[in-house]
Structure formats: C-alpha cells, structure tokens
Amino acid sequence: MSSLLGFSSLVCIFISIFGIYSLVTLACERRRKEIAIRKVNGATVRNILTLFFREYALLLLVSSLIAFPAAWWVMRRWIEHYNR
C-alpha cells in the first residue's frame, strides 16, 4: 500500500510539474512580442526571467497559503479519527 501511494504521489507531482511548464510556455508564447521588444531595448535574460518569476511566485505564494493550512487541518482530523 505504501509503495502504491508513493507511486501515485510521484505521478501527481509530475502531472502538476507538466501543467506548470505548459502554463509558462503558453505565457511565453502570448508575450513573445513583449519579450522581443524588451530584448531589443536592452533587457537581459535575467530581467525577463525576473518578470515571469514574480508573476508565478505570487501565484505560488497565494496557493501555498491556502493549501498548507487546509492540508494540515485535513490530515490532523484524519489522524484524530484514525484509531476509531
């Protein structure tokens, strides 16, 4: 059972990583002209990556602030009722 849960957890993590990769790729495609204009005007790759990082770091922070307490609460309730 433990190995099955571990495997399914890994599959879920890989699916979420591919989803985030797809989201970033789509954002890059939509903002291709903006990136090109910034590059022509002298922006470095680091500046452009910082733009994207800020956007997705904010999303990650908000989702973590919601998900971690919710997961803690659910797991705590599950552990409390596990022995019954």
Summary of the structure (lengths in Angstrom):
residues: 84
radius of gyration: 19.4
end to end distance: 20.3
largest distance: 65.9
contacts: 159
relative contact order: 0.06
helix: 88%
strand: 0%
